[in-house]
Amino acid sequence: MKKNFSAQAHSFYKQKILILVLISTFLYGFASGNKKQVPSAIDDHQSVREIRVLTDNWKFQLDVNDIGEKEHWFAKDLSDWGSVTVPQAWNCYEDALFQYEGIGWYTTNIKPDDSIAKKKTEIVFGRVMYYSKVWLNGEFIGENIGGYLPFSFDITKYLKRGQENKLVVRVDNRPRIGWLPAAEQIEWIQYGGILEAVKLVSTSQTYIDDLIISTVPDKGGASIHCMINIANETAIETEMDLNIGISLHSDIKNKSVKVKCKPNENTKVNVDFTLEHAELWSPDTPVLYTATACLTKGDSKIDDLTNRFGIRQIKVEGTSILLNGKPIIIKGTHRYDAYDRLGPNPPEKLLREELALMKSVGINTIRVHYPASPELLNLYDEYGFMMMEEIPLNWWGQKNHKELQSIGGRAEQSLDILDQAKSTLTKMISRDKNHPCIIIWSMANECVTDNEVGTKVMRELLRLTKSLDPTRLATFVSAGNPTKDLGFDEADIVCFNKYVSCDHINQIDSVAYMPLAKDLALYRSYFGNKPIVMSEFGRQGIKNIHGDVSYSEEYQAAYIESMWKALRENPTISGGILWTWADYFHELHFALTTSYAPYGVVTGDRKPKKSLEALARMYGGSIPNR
């Protein structure tokens, strides 16, 4: 094994990246004009919090035979392990690891600043895939199941001040049917390892634990409600000033209130603002405001927290979805949080180039089967993409590849999945609640939801969602005929996926278009006064394969236009979401196919196919000259 996993890996892709980066500025400028980039709130605000990103001196080791814990690797000298980049999926360290599912270990050293000696210090992991165990200085500090959302540990008592502290992380990305996505077979790659930054965050023992912002546009203005949760982890009662500021450009509104926090308790404070004139967030005008909450005592700043948000309102009225009071048509696509062999960590310039292209072809909505990264959500806010964000409950109860080889029936389903699903749903909403891009929360994709257990799980998750966030829409996605899914009685909109296939282009209308038009009429009759969105449609198309047969570029383009025609000819349908934007890699043992999925209108490295031109025609956009 090489000492430096990243030194020579994927040199071919790095050369392509350099070329793409050089042209990205032009393409982004084409789509955005001379728009001033809005920095993230944390970049534009001098916080009293001390945040240190752990980027240096990470080392990695494989544990193919699961011997690390037995041999107490967490307590040994690990200096001979190979050096790696963090954050980055281990799949991208070497070609041999690209579809590795198993166990890997990480280690680095931390030397805390003396200035944090009297502060509460947490170690925050943004995204570690999938099951993590963490040690500091040989002591076990905790574990986490779930790879898509952040988790943290209070390490104040474990840190040794003024000296090196050894951090060790064991990561296991093998799928288990008892964990989300709740299926032995997973469609997408669960990229292994530490996928987002690891941070040390130091705050006062009295701190702002959360900031929740809700907005309602009103006759050209808006009302803004801020709920601030303040935690006091000291043994004494503390009285402070809480200052809240709302800003856009140079226009700032401030309010200040007195706050008294009892020992070892949390205090919630509600602060309201009224704007006579408000600039609304929408795909056409993605205006972002900044909210800052600050705790002070006398002349001393104790803690602060900053978030960006948008003023917008999403609701349903009859068969329509309304954004800021106006009906919208969903012109969507799926986009996995992955970029060819770069996995989930491409350079930001490549992401901006890609999103500019997506915007130019007319896409207004993005869906994904799991919580997106915070960096992507910030970009979706900025570029004005609406989003349907989903917990990773996927194919629960469906047959998987192993079962297809036997006479077995559906995979076992149990209400036991509720605990995990509810926990993930709660964490997703808690983390992403202030992002204006998110308009729909989704409970599941293509699970067996037409039986008693499936219906109960969907209903409970939908009810929980509405209790946590009544300001957005909630749904789940049917695997077949949605009229059989009784859980839609609790959903705000009906979502279904539909795939059909044929051999030749001249068969598409009879096999795809006409049956879909008939299905849409049936669903509208059954669901009456509820919006319907076709949440997946698409076919494979392989670049440079041409002709009249399936898998050709021409076939893929004709197929998606035929399906969109059926959707748009029914004025009571609220649009559709293409599967998918870019080709992607399947999980290692994906059922009955290769590991590469050519469903995209662009390839994995974002080269256009003929279907991209079709998508621009469908969605009323255009493709910039490249």
N, C-alpha and C positions, 0 to 999 in steps of 0.2 A: 504493500500500500504506500502511495506517495505521501511524503511529509506535507506537501502543500496541495490539497485537493483541487484548489481553484486555479493554480498557476497556468496550466495548459488546457484546462477544460473548455470545450466549445469555442475554439479560436475562430472557426468559420462563422459562427453566429456573432461573435464580437466584431468581426470585420463588417458584417451586414448592419449591425447596430450603429457603428460609426457613420456609415453612409446615410442611414435613415435619420440619425440625429442631425446631420448637416442640413438635411432638407426639411426637418420638422419645423424650424422657425418660419420658413416660407409658407408651409401648408397651414400652420396655425394662424399666421397672419391673414391668410386668404379667408379663413372661416370667421375670424374674430375682428378683423379690421385692426384698428390701433387701440383696442380696448385695454384699459389699464388692468393688470392682473390684481385680483383681490387677495392679499396675503391671508394665510390662516390667522385666526384670532390670536393664537399663542405667539405667532411671529411678530405681531403688531403691538404686543402688550408686554411691558416689563413686569413679569410676575415676581412676587415675593417667594413663591415656591421654588425650591431648588430641584431641578430635574437634570439628571445625568443619564445619557444614553450609553449603554454598555456595548460599544462597537469593536473594541480592540482585544487582541490576544485570545480569541476564541479557538479552542481545539476540539477535535471530533474523533470519535471511535465507533466503529461498528460493533454490534453485539448480536451477531447472527444466531448464536446458540443460547442466548439469554443466560449468560454466566456472570454478568457484571455485578448484580446485587449479591449473588452468592460469594463472590470474591471481594466484595466491599470496595469497588472502584471509587466510590464517593469519598473514601478515606485515604486513598493512596496518592503517590506522586504520579501525576498524569502528564508530565512535561514532554514525554516522547510521543504524544498523540499528534496527528496531523493538523496543521493550521487551516482554518476555514473562515469564510465570510458569514457574518450574522448581521442582519437577517438574510437568509437565503434557504430555499428548500434543499435538502440533501440530495434530491433527485438531480440537481444541477451541478453538483460537485464533480461528478465523473459520469461518463456514459454508462458505465456498469451499474450505477445506482439509479438510473432514470426511473425505473418502475419498482424500486426496492420497497417492499412492505415488511417492516420488522422493527428492530430496536436500534437506536443510536444514542450515543452519550455526548454531551457537551460539557466543557469546563472553561472558566475564565477566572481571573483574579480581580477583586474589587478593593480599592483603597479609598475609604470614605474621607471626605474633607472634615477637618476638625470642626467646621462651622455647623455641622448638622448634629453635633453631639447631644444637644438638648431637644432635638426634634423627633417627631414620629417619622420613621423611614419605612417605606414600602418598596418591595421589588414588584414591578408590574410587567407582566408578560402580555404582549398584544395578541399574538396568535401562535400557538404551539400545537402542532398536529401529531397525535391526537390525545394520547394519554401521557401525562407528565408527572414525574416525581422530582422533587427539588431538595438538595442538601446545601447547607452553608457551613463551612468549616467542619465538615463531617457529620453535622447534626441534620436530621431529617426535619424539614420545615413545612412540608405539605405536598399535596398532589392535586391534579385536576383532570377530570374527564370531559372532553369536548375540545375541538380544535379550532373553532371559528371565532370565538369571543374571548375578550381579555380576562385574566384572573390575576390576583395579587396576594402577597403575603406580607404581614407586618414583621419585619426583620430587625426591629430596633434592638431587641434583647440579644440577638444573635451576632450582631456586628461587633468586631473588635476594632476599636478606634485607633487610628494612626498606624495600622499595619495591614498587610495583605490578607484578604478574606477569600477563601476558595469557594466558588460557586460551581456546583455540579448539577446537571439536568439530564435525566433519563427520559427519552421520548419513544413512544411506541405508536406506530401509525397503522397497525393491523386492524382491519374491520372486524367487528363483532356484532352479531345480530341483536344482542341486547342493548347496544348503544346506537345512537343516531348515526347514520340514516336508518337504522333498524332493519337492515337487510344484509345478508352475507355478501350479496353482489352489489357493488356501488358503481354507478355509471361513470363518474368522473374520477380523476386521480386525486386521492387524498395526499397531497404533497407532504412529505415527511419533514419533521424538524422544526426549527425556530423560524417562523415565516414573517414575523414583525419584530420591531425593536423591543429590546429588554431595557427597562428604565428603572433607575432609583429615583423615587419621588419623596422629598422631605418636606414636611409641613409642621406647623405648630400642633400642639396637642388639642387645640381648639381650631377647627377648620371647617371650610365649606365642603360638605359631602356631596351636594348635588345642586344643579340649577336646571329647572324645568321651565320652558318657555312655550306658551300657547298664544295664538293670535287669531283675531277675527276681523277681517276687513269690514268697514262700515261707512258707506256713503262717501267714498273718497279718502276716508281716514281709516283708523284701525284702533282696536283696543288690544293691549298686550298684557298678558298676565305672567308674572314671574313667581315661581315657588322656589324658595331657597331653603335647603335643609342644612342646618348647622350642627356639627357634632362637637360635644365637649367631653373629652376623655381624661379630664383632670378631676381631682377630688374636691375642687372648690367651685362655687357658683361664680360665673363670669358675666360681667355686663360690658357690652361693646356697642359700637356704631356699625350698622350695615348700610353700605352705600351701593346703590344700583344705578348703572348708567346704560342707556340705550343710545346707540350712535349710528349714523349713516353719513359718510363723507365728514364734513365739519360740523354737522348738526348733532348736538348731544343733549339728551335729557337725563337729569339726575334726580334721584330721590334718596333720602336718608332716614333710617328708622333706628330707634334704640332696641337692642336685643338683650335679653337676659337668659342665660343658659344654665340650667341646673347641673350639678355634678354628674358625670357619666350618663348623660342623656342627650337626645337629639331634639332640636327645636326647629319647627317649620315656620317660615315667614313668607307671607304673601304680599306682593307689591304689584300694583296695577299702573299702567300708563295709558293715556289716551292721545293718539296722534290725530291732529286735524287733517293732515295730508300724509298719506302713506304711499310708498312705492311698492307695488305688489310683486311677489315672486311668481314667475310662470316660465314655461319653456322659451317664450319670446323675450321675456324681461327677467332674467334671473338675479334680481336685486337681493343683496345680502346685507343685513344689519348685524351689529355686534352688541352683545350684552355682557357687561362686566359686573360681577358682584365682589365687593371688597369689605373685609372686616377690619376695623381699626379700634384701637384703644388709646385715647390721647393722641399723641403724634406718631404712634407706632402702628405700622400695618401688620396685621396678624396673618391674614390669608386672603387669597383672591382666586377667582375662577372666571374664565372668559369663554364664551361660545358664540358662534355665528348662527344666525337663523334667518328665515324668510317669512314675510307676511303673506299668507295665502290660506285659502279654505277649500277643502275637498269634501264633497258630499254627494249623495245620490238623490235624484228627483225623478220618480217614475222609472222609465227605462234608460235614463241618461245619467252619466257621471258628470258632475259640475266642478270646474275649477274656477274659483273666484266668481261663482254665479253663472258661468257660461259653459255649455256642453262641450265636452272634448271627445275626440276620437283617438283611441290608443293606436299609435303607429310604432309598434315596439319590436324589440329583438332581445334575445338572451345574450348574455356575455359572461362567460366564465372568467373568474379572477386568475387568468393564466395567459401567457404570451409565448406560444410556441415552446421551444426548449429553454426559454428563460424562466418558465414557471410563473409563480405569482409575484416576482420582484423585478419587473422591467424598469428601466430608467423613466423618470417622470416625463421627460421630453417625448419619449415614444408614446406614452399614454396620452399626452396632450395632442399629439399628431393624430392618433387614432380617434379620440373623442371629437376632434374638429371634423374629421371625415364623416363620422357617424352623424354628427349634427347637420352637415351639409347635405346628406342624402335624405334628410327629413325624419329621421328617427326621433321620437319624443319620449320614449319609455324604455327602460331596461329592466329585465328580470333575471334573477339568478337563484339557484337552488339552495343557497346558504347565505348567512350574513356576509356582506361585502366588507372589504377592508376599509378602515376609516379614511385612508388616503383617497381611495376611489370615491367614497361618499362625498368627501369635500369637493372633488372635481365634478361629480354629478350635480351638486348644489350650484357650483360656479357656472357650469356650462348650460344648466337648465334642462337636465334630463329628469323626467319623473321616474319613479322606481317602484317596483313590486319586490319587496324583500321577504325572504322565506326562511323558515327554520329548516334544517336539513333532515326532514322526515320524508324519505324518498323510497318508493317501491316497498313500503312496509306491507307485508302480507302477500306480495306478488311472488310468482315462481321465479327462482333465480337459475343460473346456468346449470348448477349441479342438479337441481330438481327437474329441469327439462330432460335430463338424461335418464330419468326414472319415471315411474308411474305415479309419483307423489302428487298431492294436491297443493293448495296454497300453503305458503309458509305460515307458521304458527303466529297468531296474533294474541296479544294480551293487553289488558288495561295497565300493566306494569310500565308501559312506555310513557304513560302520562307524566310521571314524575320528571323524567328527563326532558320530555317535550316542553312541559310547563316551565322548567328551570331555564331552558335555552330561550324560550319565547320571552320570558321575563327579562333575561339579561340582554337580549337583542333590543327590545323596546327601550330598556333603561339606557343602553349605550347610544342608540341612534335616534332618540325621540325628538331632538332639536333639528334634524336635517330636513329642510323643506322638500328635498327631492323625493323622499319616501311618501307615497300617497296610499299604498296598499300594503298591509301585512298579510302574508300567506302562511297557512298552517301546515301544508303538506303538498307533495307532488306525486301524482300517479300511485297513490296507496290504495289498498282495498278499503273503501269507505262506504260500500253499499251493504254492509252487514251490521249487526247490532253493535259489535265492539268498535268498528270503524266509525259508525255514526256517533256513538257516545264520545269517543276521543275528539272528533272534530267539533262537536257541540261544546264540549268543555273548554277546548282551546279557544274557540271563537268567543265564548263568554269571558274568558280570562283576558283576551285581547281588548275587548270593549271596556272592561273595567280598568285596564291599565292605560288605555289610550283611546278615548271616544272621539278623537279629532280626525282619525284616519279610517279608511275602509278596511274590512277584514273579510277574508275568503279562504278557500282551499281549492286545489285543482283536481278535477275528476280525471280518473284514468280511462273512462269510457263514456257511456251515456249518462249525463249528469242528472237526468230525471230519476235515476235509481238511487241517487245520493241524498238521503233524507236530511243530512246535516246542512244543506244549503238553506233550510228554513232559518238558520241563525246567521247566515252570511249576508253581507251587503251587496255583493255581486256574485254572479255565477261564472265560473271559469272551467274550461274543458280543453283537452288536447285531442287532436285528431291527425292520424297518419294513414295514408293509403298509398298503394304503389301500382304501377303498371309498367309495361315494357317499352311503350313508344309514346311520343309526344301527342300523336293524334288520338290517343286513348284517354288523355288526361281529363278532358271535359266530362266524359261519361263516367269516369272512375272517381274523380276528385270534385270537380266543380258542382255537378248536378246533385250528387249525394249530399254534399255539404249544404247546398241551398235548401234541400229538403229537411236535413237535420236542424238547421237554424230555424226554419218555420215551426218545426215540432217543439224545439226548446222554448221559443218565444211563446207559443200557445200554452205550454206547461207552466212556465215561470211567470207569465203574465206581466206584472208591473215591476220587474227587477232587471237591472243592467246585466248584459251577457258579454263576456270577452272570450274570444278564442285564444287561449293562453299558450298554445304551441301549434305550429304547422310548418312543414318543411320537408325537404328531401335531400339526399346526398348529391353532390356534384363535384367531380374531381377536375382540378385545373388541367387544361390541355388535353382533356378527353372530350371529343366533339362528336356530334351526330344526333341521330333521332332516338337513341336508346337511353334507358335509365343510367344514371351516374355520369352522364355527359353534362357539360356546362349548359348547353341549350335546354336539355330536359329539366334541369333544376330551375332555370329561369322561368320556363313555361309553367312549371308546376306551381311555384309560389305566386305567380300572377293570376293563375286560375283560381287558387284558393282565396286570394285577396278580392278578386272580382265577386265571388259569392258573398263574402263578408260585406262589401260596400254596397251591394245591390239590396241588402236588407237594412233599411234605415234605422231599425230598432236595435241593431247590434253595435256595441260601443268600440269595435275595433279588434285588433289581433296582435299577437306577439310572435314574430318569426323565430323558428329554431333553425339556425342560430347565426350570430354575427360572424364568428371566426371558427375555422376548423380547430379541433381540440383533440387531446389524447384521452382515451378511455382508461379506466382502471384496468389493472393487469389482466384479469380473467374475464373481461367483459363478454357477455353472452353472445356466442355465435357470430363474432365479427373480429376484425383486426383491432389493434389498439389505437388506431387513428380514425377519427370520425370526420369525414369531409362534408358536414352539414352547413358549413359557413358560406357566406357570400364573399368572404375573403379567406385566404389560406391562413394557416397558423402563424406565419410570419407576415401576414396582412397584405398579401398580393391579391388584387381584385380578380373576381371571376365575372362571367357574363351576368350572373344573378345579382351582382351589385348594381348594374345598370337597371335591371328589372326592379330592384328595391327602390331605387331613386324614382323611377316612373310611378310605382305604387304609392309612395309616400310624398310625392310632390316636391322632391328635392333635386339636387344635381351633384355631379361628381367634378371636383376641381381638376384642372389640368395638372398632371404630375410630371 
